[in-house]
């Protein structure tokens, strides 16, 4: 097999015309004949380039509103013919088919149309047919044909031609073919996912997941694991859409933890300043405050030890005073909607601190899918967008929570949604004061949270831990009264939990005996 393949004839048909004229001119200057269709041909002619219409090659005009133009043997034969096969060459000569050595195609903007709210019929019209067919044909025949589907590969193609005297190497064509098949696969995935949603199919027979490489990572969770970061094109503000202003490249764990932090702080909207500090995908402090600096300080005081080397997420633009407070300890990443010049100047002195700006908050009520891999497959579920308002809560005890307790209960419930189960969260006056995460026993989570609160009370010189008089949330029901009683021993005076256990009455009786106020949500927030 010959490694090098000459490039004499190219077919260009693109929806995104970024860089088109420059590429076409560079090809023409290298002696490449240009074939094209519709608007692509028009754009090149307007730039003074000589272009031959595909309709002249096929002998058929574009028809049916452009639905049929390249689906013809003169095109696909030129892409698929094996140049070293005598029978293929004879067929080309017999039927007047010229070889096509380069295909440059990017597809109808289906994903953009759907993201822009296109209705069903408009979305259907944005499904490309001829483009994917040509791409797959050219990619299959990459022994002889180069196929370019990404604008970002234009420069690489020209550099390859210059390095090989107007030819492309087999290794280069292989890489282009890989990218091409991935593009058509992602395109089909977008169409099938959209159609499943449009038809209300929550569990279609086949589910396809696709992503585009955003970053090759140094390693995964551990140095011996290779890793990369892919984005799915969703415009949801967060780590995937954020602009990194400074600092080292994000690691696998940075990305995972930063996503968890920003999703949590976005729950609070932008009405009042809020801060979430995350370590190993679990919150170690969450608070609101009159200012962003106050919110950060109150979140930090929940667990100062765990906050070291953590991720800080803010729901409002970062200011200088808050930035100065954050930089008093080592922090891996700070993510916020924006940052003023004073804050940026403070962080500039901390070269390794990553600062990510998202431009907005994630919508906690927006529907979406959550995926998790298991051996031999993956699980798919709706994103947990469950929320409760005051009217959704049922008072189960003789004593009802006060208005202030109700505010803390709802905040504790919001935070518990983002804590690994079994989750227990104590909140007092708009700040977490103890968090127990990821234990096999709910009683253990309750006691760990209380113990952390005791440790912080000693570190801050307080007479008693802040769990005294706090509200406490449990992400799932108390199966026995022991977990609730452990919370009462820590000083909690109000409880929020789903309810629904076989021993609910036993738990309610224990709450009444301890003088606790307890409300039931009827909803749980397991997070494994």
N, C-alpha and C positions, 0 to 999 in steps of 0.2 A: 504494500500500500504506500502510495506517495504521501509524504507528510504535508507538503505545501500544496495549496490550491489557489490558482490564479483567480483574480476578481475582474471579470470583463463586463458583467451585466448585473445591474441591481434593480430590484423592485422596492419602491418606497411608498408606503400607504399608512399615514399616521393620523391619529386623532389629536394628540398633543404635538403641536408643531414647534415646540421649543427646540432651537438649535438645528431645525430642519434645513434651512437654506445654507447655513455654514457647512453642514455635513455634505449636502448635495453638491455644493460648489467644489469642496475638497475632493469628492469622488470624481467629478467631471474633470478636474485638473489632472487626475491620475489616469485619465482615459477610459473611465467607466461609463458605459451606456446607461442612461436613466430611464426606467419605466415607472409609471405612476397612475394614480386614479384621482378623480374628482378634485376636492379641495387641495389635496397635497400637490397634484400636478399644477394646479392654478397658482399656488404659492410659489412654486419653483419657477414657473414661467414669468411671473411678475418680477422675479429677481433676475431675469435675463438668462435663465438656464434653458438648455435644449432638453425637452422631455418627450418621450413617446407614450401615448395613452395605452393602457392595458386593452382598451376596446379595439385598438388597431391590431394588437397581437392576437386577441381571441376571435375577432371578426364579429363580435356581438357588442351592442351598446350596453351601458349600464342601464338597468331596468328595475322596475318595482321599487321605486324610491331609493335606489342604491342597494337594495337587499341582494341583488345578483350582479356581480361585476367580475369577481376573481375566481368564482367557482367554475373552472373550465380546464380541460386537459392541457391547453396551451400554457396555462400558468402552473398547474400542479405537476404536469409532465416536466416542465423546466426546473421545478424544485426537486422532484423525486428521482429523476433519471440518474442511474449509476454511470458515471462517465467512463468507467473502465469495463463496462459490460457491453459486448458487441451487439447483443439483441436490443438493449436499451438505446444504444446509439443509432442503430438502424431504424428503430421506431421513431426516434426524434427526426431523422432525416426524411422518413416517409411521410410524416404528418406535419412537417415544417415547424417543429417545436425547437425553440432556442433555449439553451440552458440559462438558468438564473442562478448566479453565484452568490448573491447577497440579498437577503430579505430584511428590510427594516420596517417593522410594524409595531405600533402600540394601539391598544384596543379602544373601542368606544368606551366612554367614561361611565360605565355602569355603576361602579361603586360611588362615584361622585354624585350621580343622579339620585341614587337611593338616599345617600346622606343628606341631599338637599331637599328631601321630602317628596320625590316624584311619585305620582300616582301609579297604579298598576300598569295601565296601558303605556305610559311614558317609560316606565322601567323596562317593559318588554321591548320597546323600540330601541333601547340602549344596550341590548344584548348583541354583541358582535358574533357573527357566524363565519364570514370569510376570513377574518383576521386569525382567529384560533386555528382554522383549518390550514391556512398557509404556514403559520408558525410551527404547527406540529409536523407538517410535511418537511419543511426545511430542517427542523431539528432532527428528524429521523435520518435525513440524508446529510448529516454533519461531516461525513467523510469528504464531502465536496462543497457543501454550502454553509455559509456563515449566516446566522440569524441574530438580529439585534432587536430586543424588545424594550430596552430601557434607555432613555435619553442619556443617562450617566455613562453608558458604554460607548458613546460616539467617539470620544477622544481616544479611548483604548483601541477602538477599531482602526482609526487613522494611524496611531502609533504602531500598531501591528503591521499595517501595510507598509509603512516607511521602513520598518526594521527588516521586512522580508521582500523588498523590491516589488511591492504591489500584490503580494500573496499573503495568505493567512496560514498559520501552522495548525496542525491537527489538534494539539493541546488547547489552543485558543478556541477553535471551533467547538470542541467538547464543552468547554466552560460556557460558551454562549448557548449551546443546546441545553445544558443543565438549567441555566437561567430561564430559557424559553419555556421549557416544560413546567417549571415551577410557576411561571407567570400564568400560563393557561390553566394550571391546576388551581391557583389562587382565584382566578377569574371565575371558573366554574363553581368553586366553593362559595364565592360571594353570591352568585346567582342562586344556587341551591338553598343557601341559608336564607336569603331574602324570600324565596318562594315558599319555603317552609313557614316562615313567619306570616307571609301574606295569606296562606291557606290555614293558618292556625294549627299547624302540625307541630306539636311539642316534642314528639319523638319520631322524626322521619326515619325511614328504613336505613338510610345511610347518612352519616354526619361527617362533613369534611371541615377540617380546620386548617387555616392558612395564615402565614405571617411573612413579613418582610424583614430582613436582617437590619437591625438598627445599630448593633454593636457586637463585635467579637470580644468576649470577656477573657480576662487573664486566666481565670479558672472558675469553677462552680462553687458549691458550698464549701468544698475543701480543695486544696491545691492539686490533688491527684485527679480531679474531675474537670474535663473540658466543658466549656459552656459558651452560650451566645444569647443575645437578647433580640427577640423578634417583636415587631409591632403589627397589630391587625388592622390598622387604618381607622380605628374608632377615634373620634375627635374628643373623647371624654378627657377633660383636663386632669393631668396627673404626671407621674414620672415618665410615661411614654411620650408625652407631648411637651414636656418642660424644656426650657432653654437653660443649659448649664453655663453659668457665668464664670465660674472659676473652680479650681480644685482638681484633684486627680480624677482619672476615669472612675466611673461607678463600677463597683464589683457586683457579682451575682447577689450577694447578701444585702448590699446597699440598695439595690433596685427592689428587692423583695420587701425590705423593711420600710423603704421610703414610700412605696405604694401603700403599705398598711397604715403608715402615719397619715398620709394625705387623705386617704379614704375616711379615716376616723375624724380628722379635724373638719372635713367637709360636711359632716353631719350637723355641725353647729351653724352652718350658713355664715353670713357676714354681718349679722346684726350686732353682735358683741364680740370683742376680741376673745379668741380661744387658742389654746396651744395643746398639742399632743406630743409626748416624747415616747419613742418606741425603741425597744431593744429586743432583738430576736423575734420580730413580728408581733410582739405583745406590748401593749401600753404599760409604761412604768409610771406615768403621770399625765393627767389630763385636767385642764382647768380653764375657766373663764375668768375675766377680770375687767376692771375699768379701763385698763390700758393693755397693750400687747405685752409690755414688760411685766406687768403684774400677773397676767395670765401665765407667762413663762415661769416666773418665780414660784407661783403656787403649784404649777405642774411639777417643777423641779423638786419642791419640798415634799412631794409624795414619796419619792424614792431616789435620793441623791446618788446613792451608790450605783444603782442600775442605769441612771441617766448618763453616767460617764461613758463616752464613746457611742452614744445613741444617735437617734435620728429625731430632729425637731421639725414639726409641721405647724404652720401658722395659717390662720384663716384670713388674715389681713396683710397688706403690704408691710414688709419689715422696715422698722425705723432704726435710727442710730442707737438709741438707748437700749432697745431690746437686743440689737446686735452686740453691743458691748457686754450685756449680761450673759448672752449665750457663749461668747468667747472666753468667759472666765474659766470654763472647763473644756476638755477635749470633746468635740462633737464631730461625728462623721459627715452628716449631711443636714442641711437646712433647706426646707422646701416651703415656698410661700407664693401667693399670687403675684407679688411684685416686691421690690425693695427700693427705698429711696437712696439718693447719692451718699448720704451719711452712712447708712448701713453698708453700702457697697465698699466704701472707703475703709470701714472697720474690718470687714472680712478680707479685704485685699491684703492685709497684713498677715493673714492666716492662709498661706498658699495652698495647703493641703485640704482645707475645709471646702467641701462642695456646696455651692449655692445654686439651687434650682428654682426657676421662676416659671409658673404655669400660666399666668394670665387670667386665671379664674379658679373657681372651686368645682369639684365634681358634684353632680346632682345625685344625692343619695337615694332619690326615688326613681331614677332612670332604670328601666328594665335592661337586662343583659344576661349573658350566660357566664357561668363559672365552671371551669373544667378542672379535673384532677385525674392524673394518670394512675392506673393500677396495672398489675401484671396482665398483659394480653389485651389491654383496652383502656378506656377512659370513661369516667363518670361525667355526666353533664347535668347541671341544674340551673335554675334561675338564680341570679344574684340575689342575696338577701337584702331586700328593700323594705322589710317589715318595720313599721314604726307604730308607736301607740301615742294617742292623745289622751288628755285627761278624761274625755268621755268614754274611752275604751277600757278604762280601769274599773275593776270591781272591788269595793272595800269588803274584805272578808272578816274583819275583826270588829270587836265592840268599839274600839277607838279608831277614828278616821285620822289620816295624816293631816297635819296643818298645811296651809298653803305653801309655806317655805319648805316643809318636808316633801310635799308633792313635787316641787321643782327639782329638789335633789334626787328624789326617786327616779324621775324621768331621765335625768342626766346619767345616773348610775346605770339605768337600763340601756341607754344609748351606748355607753362605754362598754358594757358587758357584751354587747353585740360584736365587739371587735377584740374580745379577749378569748384565747383558746380555752375550750371547755375541758374540765369543769371550771366555770368562771364565777368568781365572787368579787364584787366591786363595792367599796365603801365610798360614799361621797358626803362632803359637808360643806355647806355654803358655796356651792359651785366649783368644788375641786375634789378630785379623788384623794383619799387619805389612806387607802389600802387596797391592793389588788392581788388576788390569788388566781393563778392561771395554770391550766393544763394538768391538773391533778386527776388521778384515777378516782379519788374520793372527794365529794363535795365538802365534807367536813374538813378535810385537809386543806382545800382551797380557802375555806373560811378562816381557818387557824393561821395559815401562812399570811393571808392579807392582814390579819390582826397583829401578827408578830412583826411584820414589816412596819406597821403603823407605830408599834411600841418602840422599835428601833429608831425610827425617825423622831419620835417624841424625845427620846434620850439625846439624840444628836442635836436637836434644836433647843434643848433645855426646857422643854415643856413639862408641866407637872403631870399631865395625863395625855395619852395618845388621842389624836383627833377623831378616832372612831367613836369616842364618847359623844353621844348625841347625833351620830351620823345616820344617814340612810344607807341601806345595803341592797344590792341587786344580785339575784342568782339567775344565771342564763337559762336554767331549766328548773323544774320543780324540786322541792325538797322531798325525797322519798321517805324520809323519817324526820322526826323533830330534832334530831341531834345537831344537824347543820344550822338550823335556825337558832337553837339554844346557844351554839358556839358564837353566833353573831351577836346575840343578846349579851353574852358574857364579855364580848369586846366593846360593848357600850352602844350598839345600834339601837335606835328607837323606832325605826320605820323600815319596812321590808317591801320589796317588789319582786315578784316571782310569777311564773306562768300559771301555777296550779295544775290540777289534773292528775295528781297522784292518788293511788288507792287509799293512802293514809292522809289525805288532805285535812280531814276533820281533826285528826290527831295533831297535825301541824298548826291548824288554826287555834285549837284549844291551848296548845303550848304558847302561842303568840299572845293570846288573851291573858293567860296566867302570868306571862312576863311583862304585860303592859305594853306590848308592841302594837303599832299600827301596821296593817299589812294589806296590800292591794295585789290583785291578780290580773295578769295581762291576757291570759288565754293564748299566748304566743310564746314560743321559746326561740332561743338564738344559739343553738349548738354551733360551734366553730371548731372543726377538727383540723 
